Amino acid sequence: MRFQNFPRLEIEMDSSIKYNQTYIWLISLTAALGGFLFGYDWVVIGGAKPFYEPYFNITSVADQGWGTSSALVGCMAGAILCFGLSDKLGRRGLLIFSGLLFSVSAIGTALADTFWWFNFYRIVGGVAMGIALNLSPLYISELAPPEKRGRLVTINQFLVMLGVLLAQIANWQISLLDTDLAENADFAAIAASWSGQEGWRWMFGAETIPALLFFILMFFVPESTRWLIKNNQQDKAYRVLTKIGGEVYAKASVSETLSTLSEGDLGEVNFRELLKKNVVKLLAIGIFLAFLQQWSGINVVIYYAADIFQAAGFTLKQMMLNIVVIGGVMVASIFVTFATVDKYGRKSILLVCLAAMTLLYAGLGYSFYADLGGTPVVVLVLLNVMFYSISLAPLLWVLLSEIFPTRVRGAAISIGALAHWIGNFTLTYSFPAIKENLGWANNFWLYGVICAAGFVIIWLVLPETKGKSLEEIEKELGGKR
Protein backbone atom coordinates (compact mmCIF):
# COMPACT_ATOMS: atom_id res chain seq x y z
CA MET A 1 0.00 0.00 0.00
CA ARG A 2 1.35 3.44 -0.98
CA PHE A 3 0.14 6.79 0.36
CA GLN A 4 1.75 9.50 -1.77
CA ASN A 5 -1.68 10.61 -3.00
CA PHE A 6 -3.11 11.36 0.45
CA PRO A 7 -3.35 15.08 1.19
CA ARG A 8 -0.97 16.38 3.82
CA LEU A 9 -2.93 16.83 7.06
CA GLU A 10 -1.98 19.08 9.97
CA ILE A 11 -2.27 16.24 12.43
CA GLU A 12 -0.55 18.09 15.25
CA MET A 13 -3.34 20.68 15.27
CA ASP A 14 -6.27 18.31 14.69
CA SER A 15 -8.21 18.02 17.94
CA SER A 16 -10.23 15.13 16.51
CA ILE A 17 -7.22 12.81 16.77
CA LYS A 18 -7.72 10.48 19.73
CA TYR A 19 -4.46 8.86 20.69
CA ASN A 20 -4.21 5.43 22.27
CA GLN A 21 -2.34 6.75 25.28
CA THR A 22 -1.94 3.32 26.91
CA TYR A 23 -0.32 1.84 23.82
CA ILE A 24 1.97 4.84 23.29
CA TRP A 25 3.16 4.77 26.89
CA LEU A 26 3.69 1.00 26.95
CA ILE A 27 5.92 0.95 23.89
CA SER A 28 7.76 4.10 25.05
CA LEU A 29 8.39 2.69 28.52
CA THR A 30 9.54 -0.64 27.09
CA ALA A 31 12.07 1.07 24.83
CA ALA A 32 13.09 3.38 27.67
CA LEU A 33 14.13 0.35 29.74
CA GLY A 34 17.24 0.55 27.58
CA GLY A 35 17.81 3.98 29.10
CA PHE A 36 17.28 2.57 32.58
CA LEU A 37 19.95 -0.09 31.99
CA PHE A 38 22.28 2.53 30.59
CA GLY A 39 21.78 4.68 33.70
CA TYR A 40 22.45 1.77 36.03
CA ASP A 41 25.52 0.57 34.14
CA TRP A 42 26.79 4.13 33.71
CA VAL A 43 26.80 4.93 37.42
CA VAL A 44 27.24 1.63 39.28
CA ILE A 45 30.98 1.91 38.66
CA GLY A 46 31.20 5.06 40.82
CA GLY A 47 29.84 3.39 43.97
CA ALA A 48 31.74 0.16 43.38
CA LYS A 49 35.02 1.97 42.75
CA PRO A 50 36.11 2.26 46.42
CA PHE A 51 35.74 -1.53 46.75
CA TYR A 52 36.86 -3.17 43.48
CA GLU A 53 40.04 -1.07 43.33
CA PRO A 54 41.40 -2.54 46.58
CA TYR A 55 40.28 -6.04 45.47
CA PHE A 56 42.31 -5.79 42.25
CA ASN A 57 45.04 -3.75 43.99
CA ILE A 58 44.64 -0.82 41.61
CA THR A 59 46.95 1.99 42.67
CA SER A 60 48.18 3.71 39.49
CA VAL A 61 46.37 6.68 37.96
CA ALA A 62 46.29 4.91 34.58
CA ASP A 63 44.60 1.79 35.97
CA GLN A 64 42.13 3.88 37.96
CA GLY A 65 41.17 5.75 34.80
CA TRP A 66 40.92 2.52 32.76
CA GLY A 67 38.74 0.75 35.32
CA THR A 68 36.32 3.66 35.39
CA SER A 69 36.27 4.30 31.64
CA SER A 70 36.75 0.89 29.96
CA ALA A 71 33.00 0.52 29.40
CA LEU A 72 33.11 3.69 27.32
CA VAL A 73 35.27 1.92 24.72
CA GLY A 74 32.36 -0.49 24.30
CA CYS A 75 29.98 2.46 24.10
CA MET A 76 31.92 3.81 21.13
CA ALA A 77 31.78 0.36 19.50
CA GLY A 78 28.02 0.27 20.10
CA ALA A 79 27.59 3.65 18.44
CA ILE A 80 29.65 2.49 15.43
CA LEU A 81 27.52 -0.67 15.24
CA CYS A 82 24.39 1.47 15.12
CA PHE A 83 25.92 3.62 12.39
CA GLY A 84 26.29 0.64 10.11
CA LEU A 85 23.19 -1.34 11.00
CA SER A 86 20.36 0.73 12.49
CA ASP A 87 19.18 2.06 9.11
CA LYS A 88 19.64 -1.37 7.49
CA LEU A 89 18.26 -3.73 10.15
CA GLY A 90 15.95 -1.43 12.10
CA ARG A 91 15.87 -0.13 15.67
CA ARG A 92 14.04 -2.97 17.42
CA GLY A 93 16.42 -5.83 16.59
CA LEU A 94 19.48 -3.95 17.82
CA LEU A 95 17.68 -3.01 21.05
CA ILE A 96 16.89 -6.69 21.63
CA PHE A 97 20.58 -7.47 21.08
CA SER A 98 21.56 -4.80 23.60
CA GLY A 99 19.31 -6.42 26.21
CA LEU A 100 21.23 -9.68 25.74
CA LEU A 101 24.57 -7.90 26.08
CA PHE A 102 23.44 -6.10 29.25
CA SER A 103 22.60 -9.49 30.78
CA VAL A 104 25.94 -11.06 29.83
CA SER A 105 27.84 -8.04 31.13
CA ALA A 106 26.06 -7.95 34.49
CA ILE A 107 26.77 -11.62 35.18
CA GLY A 108 30.32 -11.55 33.81
CA THR A 109 31.42 -8.44 35.70
CA ALA A 110 30.00 -9.81 38.94
CA LEU A 111 31.98 -13.05 38.53
CA ALA A 112 35.24 -11.53 37.25
CA ASP A 113 38.33 -12.75 39.10
CA THR A 114 40.95 -10.63 37.30
CA PHE A 115 41.09 -6.98 36.33
CA TRP A 116 41.37 -8.03 32.66
CA TRP A 117 38.07 -9.96 32.74
CA PHE A 118 36.46 -7.21 34.77
CA ASN A 119 37.21 -4.72 32.01
CA PHE A 120 36.26 -7.20 29.26
CA TYR A 121 32.74 -7.55 30.62
CA ARG A 122 32.53 -3.83 31.29
CA ILE A 123 33.29 -3.30 27.59
CA VAL A 124 30.57 -5.82 26.64
CA GLY A 125 28.15 -3.80 28.76
CA GLY A 126 29.47 -0.65 27.09
CA VAL A 127 28.45 -1.96 23.66
CA ALA A 128 24.93 -2.44 25.06
CA MET A 129 25.01 1.06 26.55
CA GLY A 130 26.09 2.55 23.22
CA ILE A 131 23.23 0.83 21.39
CA ALA A 132 20.57 1.61 24.00
CA LEU A 133 21.42 5.28 24.48
CA ASN A 134 21.55 5.71 20.71
CA LEU A 135 18.41 3.85 19.69
CA SER A 136 15.98 4.07 22.62
CA PRO A 137 15.31 7.83 22.20
CA LEU A 138 15.39 7.47 18.39
CA TYR A 139 12.84 4.66 18.50
CA ILE A 140 10.51 6.65 20.77
CA SER A 141 10.81 9.84 18.71
CA GLU A 142 9.90 8.00 15.50
CA LEU A 143 6.71 6.60 17.04
CA ALA A 144 5.63 9.64 19.07
CA PRO A 145 2.99 12.19 17.94
CA PRO A 146 4.67 15.60 17.30
CA GLU A 147 3.13 17.49 20.22
CA LYS A 148 4.07 14.70 22.64
CA ARG A 149 7.52 13.87 21.29
CA GLY A 150 9.61 16.00 23.65
CA ARG A 151 7.89 14.56 26.71
CA LEU A 152 7.97 10.97 25.47
CA VAL A 153 11.65 11.09 24.52
CA THR A 154 12.31 12.61 27.94
CA ILE A 155 10.76 9.44 29.41
CA ASN A 156 13.91 7.71 28.25
CA GLN A 157 16.03 10.19 30.19
CA PHE A 158 13.76 9.80 33.22
CA LEU A 159 14.48 6.07 33.22
CA VAL A 160 18.18 6.81 32.72
CA MET A 161 18.07 8.90 35.90
CA LEU A 162 15.98 6.26 37.67
CA GLY A 163 18.63 3.71 36.75
CA VAL A 164 21.25 6.09 38.13
CA LEU A 165 19.34 6.45 41.40
CA LEU A 166 18.71 2.73 41.84
CA ALA A 167 22.37 1.95 41.13
CA GLN A 168 23.39 4.42 43.81
CA ILE A 169 20.84 3.05 46.29
CA ALA A 170 21.99 -0.50 45.54
CA ASN A 171 25.64 0.49 46.07
CA TRP A 172 24.80 2.27 49.32
CA GLN A 173 22.63 -0.49 50.74
CA ILE A 174 25.07 -3.25 49.78
CA SER A 175 27.92 -1.33 51.42
CA LEU A 176 25.82 -1.02 54.61
CA LEU A 177 25.60 -4.82 54.81
CA ASP A 178 29.27 -4.80 55.75
CA THR A 179 28.82 -3.86 59.41
CA ASP A 180 32.48 -4.54 60.19
CA LEU A 181 33.79 -1.96 57.71
CA ALA A 182 35.18 1.03 59.59
CA GLU A 183 34.15 4.58 58.71
CA ASN A 184 37.68 5.48 57.60
CA ALA A 185 39.01 2.08 56.56
CA ASP A 186 42.32 2.12 54.67
CA PHE A 187 43.05 0.46 51.32
CA ALA A 188 44.17 -2.85 52.81
CA ALA A 189 41.23 -3.04 55.24
CA ILE A 190 38.72 -2.46 52.43
CA ALA A 191 40.39 -5.14 50.29
CA ALA A 192 40.02 -7.67 53.11
CA SER A 193 36.43 -6.72 53.97
CA TRP A 194 33.23 -8.35 52.71
CA SER A 195 32.54 -5.26 50.57
CA GLY A 196 36.00 -5.51 49.03
CA GLN A 197 35.69 -9.24 48.36
CA GLU A 198 32.01 -9.84 47.54
CA GLY A 199 29.89 -6.71 48.02
CA TRP A 200 31.00 -4.92 44.84
CA ARG A 201 30.06 -8.04 42.82
CA TRP A 202 26.43 -7.73 43.91
CA MET A 203 26.44 -4.10 42.83
CA PHE A 204 27.06 -5.20 39.24
CA GLY A 205 25.09 -8.45 39.37
CA ALA A 206 21.86 -6.74 40.48
CA GLU A 207 21.46 -5.44 36.91
CA THR A 208 20.76 -8.94 35.56
CA ILE A 209 17.01 -8.92 36.35
CA PRO A 210 16.07 -5.66 34.54
CA ALA A 211 18.42 -6.59 31.67
CA LEU A 212 16.60 -9.87 31.05
CA LEU A 213 13.23 -8.10 31.39
CA PHE A 214 14.22 -5.57 28.70
CA PHE A 215 15.48 -8.35 26.43
CA ILE A 216 12.15 -10.22 26.66
CA LEU A 217 9.78 -7.23 26.44
CA MET A 218 11.39 -5.80 23.29
CA PHE A 219 10.10 -8.84 21.36
CA PHE A 220 6.55 -7.55 21.97
CA VAL A 221 6.83 -3.99 20.60
CA PRO A 222 6.61 -2.92 16.93
CA GLU A 223 9.41 -1.66 14.73
CA SER A 224 9.79 2.11 14.27
CA THR A 225 7.09 3.30 11.85
CA ARG A 226 9.38 5.74 10.04
CA TRP A 227 11.93 2.98 9.52
CA LEU A 228 9.17 0.74 8.16
CA ILE A 229 8.01 3.44 5.74
CA LYS A 230 11.54 4.12 4.52
CA ASN A 231 12.04 0.38 3.96
CA ASN A 232 8.93 -0.16 1.83
CA GLN A 233 6.82 -1.65 4.62
CA GLN A 234 4.05 0.94 4.60
CA ASP A 235 1.38 -1.67 5.39
CA LYS A 236 3.03 -2.52 8.71
CA ALA A 237 3.62 1.15 9.51
CA TYR A 238 -0.01 1.97 8.73
CA ARG A 239 -1.27 -0.73 11.12
CA VAL A 240 0.95 0.52 13.95
CA LEU A 241 0.02 4.17 13.36
CA THR A 242 -3.67 3.27 13.22
CA LYS A 243 -3.31 1.64 16.61
CA ILE A 244 -1.61 4.81 17.90
CA GLY A 245 -4.02 7.44 16.56
CA GLY A 246 -6.62 6.00 14.17
CA GLU A 247 -6.86 5.89 10.39
CA VAL A 248 -6.74 9.65 9.71
CA TYR A 249 -3.60 9.99 11.81
CA ALA A 250 -2.04 6.94 10.13
CA LYS A 251 -2.71 8.18 6.59
CA ALA A 252 -1.41 11.67 7.36
CA SER A 253 1.71 10.33 9.07
CA VAL A 254 2.63 7.94 6.26
CA SER A 255 1.95 10.60 3.62
CA GLU A 256 4.05 13.18 5.44
CA THR A 257 6.99 10.82 5.88
CA LEU A 258 6.86 9.78 2.22
CA SER A 259 6.86 13.46 1.23
CA THR A 260 10.44 13.76 2.57
CA LEU A 261 11.67 10.70 0.67
CA SER A 262 12.35 10.09 -2.99
CA GLU A 263 11.92 6.75 -4.76
CA GLY A 264 15.66 6.17 -4.45
CA ASP A 265 15.52 6.56 -0.67
CA LEU A 266 13.00 3.76 -0.17
CA GLY A 267 14.65 0.54 0.94
CA GLU A 268 18.15 2.01 0.54
CA VAL A 269 20.75 3.48 2.90
CA ASN A 270 22.99 5.96 1.06
CA PHE A 271 25.74 7.03 3.44
CA ARG A 272 26.95 9.62 0.90
CA GLU A 273 23.94 11.66 2.00
CA LEU A 274 25.89 12.38 5.19
CA LEU A 275 28.32 14.46 3.12
CA LYS A 276 25.60 16.81 1.82
CA LYS A 277 26.20 20.39 2.95
CA ASN A 278 22.94 20.70 4.88
CA VAL A 279 23.48 17.36 6.67
CA VAL A 280 27.11 18.19 7.52
CA LYS A 281 25.87 21.40 9.20
CA LEU A 282 23.39 19.43 11.30
CA LEU A 283 26.05 16.85 12.15
CA ALA A 284 28.33 19.66 13.35
CA ILE A 285 25.55 20.89 15.68
CA GLY A 286 24.92 17.36 16.97
CA ILE A 287 28.62 16.66 17.56
CA PHE A 288 29.05 19.97 19.37
CA LEU A 289 26.08 19.23 21.66
CA ALA A 290 27.43 15.74 22.37
CA PHE A 291 30.86 17.03 23.40
CA LEU A 292 29.30 19.88 25.40
CA GLN A 293 27.14 17.44 27.36
CA GLN A 294 30.26 15.51 28.35
CA TRP A 295 32.80 18.29 28.81
CA SER A 296 30.37 20.31 30.90
CA GLY A 297 31.92 18.19 33.66
CA ILE A 298 28.95 16.47 35.27
CA ASN A 299 30.24 13.02 34.45
CA VAL A 300 33.23 13.77 36.62
CA VAL A 301 30.75 14.38 39.45
CA ILE A 302 29.03 11.05 38.64
CA TYR A 303 32.09 8.85 38.17
CA TYR A 304 34.31 10.49 40.78
CA ALA A 305 31.71 11.54 43.34
CA ALA A 306 33.47 9.51 46.03
CA ASP A 307 36.75 11.35 45.37
CA ILE A 308 35.03 14.76 45.36
CA PHE A 309 33.27 14.18 48.66
CA GLN A 310 36.39 12.63 50.19
CA ALA A 311 38.34 15.76 49.21
CA ALA A 312 35.57 17.79 50.86
CA GLY A 313 36.10 15.91 54.14
CA PHE A 314 33.36 13.24 54.18
CA THR A 315 33.77 9.69 55.50
CA LEU A 316 33.23 6.57 53.37
CA LYS A 317 29.63 5.97 54.48
CA GLN A 318 28.79 9.68 54.24
CA MET A 319 30.14 9.63 50.68
CA MET A 320 27.88 6.70 49.73
CA LEU A 321 24.82 8.52 51.10
CA ASN A 322 25.73 11.77 49.32
CA ILE A 323 26.02 9.83 46.04
CA VAL A 324 22.45 8.54 46.56
CA VAL A 325 21.25 12.12 47.08
CA ILE A 326 22.80 13.06 43.72
CA GLY A 327 20.70 10.34 42.07
CA GLY A 328 17.57 11.60 43.80
CA VAL A 329 18.17 15.11 42.49
CA MET A 330 18.69 13.77 38.97
CA VAL A 331 15.38 11.90 39.02
CA ALA A 332 13.44 14.83 40.53
CA SER A 333 14.90 17.25 37.96
CA ILE A 334 13.47 15.29 35.04
CA PHE A 335 9.95 16.25 36.16
CA VAL A 336 10.89 19.87 35.46
CA THR A 337 11.89 18.83 31.93
CA PHE A 338 8.58 16.97 31.51
CA ALA A 339 6.67 20.12 32.39
CA THR A 340 8.71 22.55 30.26
CA VAL A 341 10.24 20.82 27.23
CA ASP A 342 7.15 21.02 24.99
CA LYS A 343 6.05 24.38 26.44
CA TYR A 344 9.17 26.54 26.46
CA GLY A 345 11.27 24.62 23.97
CA ARG A 346 14.68 23.01 23.91
CA LYS A 347 16.86 26.05 23.23
CA SER A 348 15.51 28.27 26.01
CA ILE A 349 15.95 25.56 28.64
CA LEU A 350 19.53 24.90 27.53
CA LEU A 351 20.46 28.59 27.70
CA VAL A 352 19.03 29.14 31.19
CA CYS A 353 20.65 26.01 32.62
CA LEU A 354 24.06 26.57 31.01
CA ALA A 355 24.16 30.08 32.47
CA ALA A 356 23.36 28.64 35.91
CA MET A 357 26.00 25.89 35.57
CA THR A 358 28.64 28.46 34.65
CA LEU A 359 28.00 30.38 37.88
CA LEU A 360 27.80 27.22 39.98
CA TYR A 361 31.14 25.94 38.70
CA ALA A 362 32.64 29.29 39.60
CA GLY A 363 31.35 28.83 43.13
CA LEU A 364 32.41 25.19 43.32
CA GLY A 365 35.93 26.06 42.23
CA TYR A 366 36.07 28.81 44.85
CA SER A 367 34.87 26.37 47.55
CA PHE A 368 37.90 24.17 46.93
CA TYR A 369 40.23 27.14 46.45
CA ALA A 370 39.18 28.59 49.83
CA ASP A 371 38.99 25.12 51.41
CA LEU A 372 35.38 25.63 52.52
CA GLY A 373 34.59 21.89 52.27
CA GLY A 374 31.53 20.16 53.71
CA THR A 375 28.07 21.63 53.10
CA PRO A 376 28.96 24.30 50.46
CA VAL A 377 30.46 21.64 48.20
CA VAL A 378 27.44 19.33 48.56
CA VAL A 379 24.96 22.15 47.86
CA LEU A 380 26.82 23.43 44.79
CA VAL A 381 27.28 19.90 43.41
CA LEU A 382 23.58 19.13 43.84
CA LEU A 383 22.48 22.40 42.20
CA ASN A 384 24.82 21.76 39.29
CA VAL A 385 23.49 18.23 38.88
CA MET A 386 19.94 19.62 38.94
CA PHE A 387 20.49 22.11 36.09
CA TYR A 388 22.37 19.52 34.04
CA SER A 389 19.60 16.96 34.54
CA ILE A 390 16.95 19.45 33.42
CA SER A 391 18.83 20.44 30.27
CA LEU A 392 21.89 18.79 28.73
CA ALA A 393 21.17 15.29 29.98
CA PRO A 394 17.76 14.80 28.31
CA LEU A 395 17.77 17.47 25.60
CA LEU A 396 20.85 16.19 23.76
CA TRP A 397 18.92 13.05 22.88
CA VAL A 398 15.69 14.91 22.14
CA LEU A 399 17.53 17.16 19.67
CA LEU A 400 19.59 14.37 18.09
CA SER A 401 16.38 12.42 17.48
CA GLU A 402 14.77 15.47 15.81
CA ILE A 403 17.20 17.39 13.63
CA PHE A 404 18.39 14.78 11.11
CA PRO A 405 16.66 13.78 7.83
CA THR A 406 14.65 10.55 7.85
CA ARG A 407 16.74 8.94 5.13
CA VAL A 408 19.95 9.01 7.24
CA ARG A 409 18.60 9.57 10.75
CA GLY A 410 19.92 6.34 12.25
CA ALA A 411 23.44 6.80 10.87
CA ALA A 412 23.53 10.52 11.76
CA ILE A 413 22.44 9.91 15.35
CA SER A 414 25.10 7.21 15.59
CA ILE A 415 27.73 9.80 14.68
CA GLY A 416 26.38 12.10 17.41
CA ALA A 417 26.37 9.20 19.86
CA LEU A 418 29.94 8.28 18.92
CA ALA A 419 30.99 11.87 19.60
CA HIS A 420 29.18 11.62 22.95
CA TRP A 421 31.16 8.52 23.91
CA ILE A 422 34.48 9.91 22.69
CA GLY A 423 33.84 12.98 24.83
CA ASN A 424 32.83 10.80 27.77
CA PHE A 425 35.89 8.55 27.48
CA THR A 426 38.41 11.37 27.07
CA LEU A 427 36.91 13.24 30.02
CA THR A 428 36.70 10.21 32.31
CA TYR A 429 40.04 8.64 31.45
CA SER A 430 41.99 11.89 31.62
CA PHE A 431 40.34 13.31 34.75
CA PRO A 432 42.66 11.71 37.36
CA ALA A 433 45.70 13.13 35.57
CA ILE A 434 44.05 16.52 34.93
CA LYS A 435 43.02 16.79 38.57
CA GLU A 436 46.55 15.95 39.70
CA ASN A 437 47.96 18.76 37.54
CA LEU A 438 45.27 21.43 37.89
CA GLY A 439 43.83 20.72 41.33
CA TRP A 440 40.14 20.65 42.20
CA ALA A 441 39.53 24.41 41.99
CA ASN A 442 41.04 24.96 38.53
CA ASN A 443 39.36 21.80 37.26
CA PHE A 444 35.88 23.10 38.14
CA TRP A 445 36.67 26.57 36.80
CA LEU A 446 37.64 24.95 33.50
CA TYR A 447 34.20 23.32 33.27
CA GLY A 448 32.63 26.71 33.97
CA VAL A 449 34.45 28.21 30.98
CA ILE A 450 33.23 25.31 28.79
CA CYS A 451 29.61 25.89 29.88
CA ALA A 452 29.93 29.62 29.13
CA ALA A 453 31.26 28.86 25.64
CA GLY A 454 28.40 26.42 25.12
CA PHE A 455 25.88 29.11 26.06
CA VAL A 456 27.21 31.47 23.37
CA ILE A 457 27.34 28.88 20.60
CA ILE A 458 23.86 27.47 21.34
CA TRP A 459 22.43 30.99 21.41
CA LEU A 460 23.91 31.65 17.97
CA VAL A 461 23.31 28.40 16.03
CA LEU A 462 20.78 26.04 17.61
CA PRO A 463 17.30 25.94 15.98
CA GLU A 464 14.11 25.52 18.03
CA THR A 465 12.19 22.30 17.28
CA LYS A 466 9.31 22.16 19.76
CA GLY A 467 5.83 21.24 18.53
CA LYS A 468 6.91 20.38 14.97
CA SER A 469 6.70 17.04 13.19
CA LEU A 470 10.01 15.43 12.25
CA GLU A 471 9.17 16.10 8.60
CA GLU A 472 8.52 19.81 9.26
CA ILE A 473 11.85 20.08 11.07
CA GLU A 474 13.57 18.32 8.19
CA LYS A 475 12.16 20.75 5.63
CA GLU A 476 12.89 23.84 7.76
CA LEU A 477 16.50 22.78 8.31
CA GLY A 478 17.05 22.06 4.64
CA GLY A 479 16.90 18.29 4.87
CA LYS A 480 14.57 17.88 1.88
CA ARG A 481 16.31 17.79 -1.50
Order of alpha helices (4+ residues) and beta strands (2+ residues): alpha-alpha-alpha-alpha-alpha-alpha-alpha-alpha-alpha-alpha-alpha-alpha-alpha-alpha-alpha-alpha-alpha-alpha-alpha
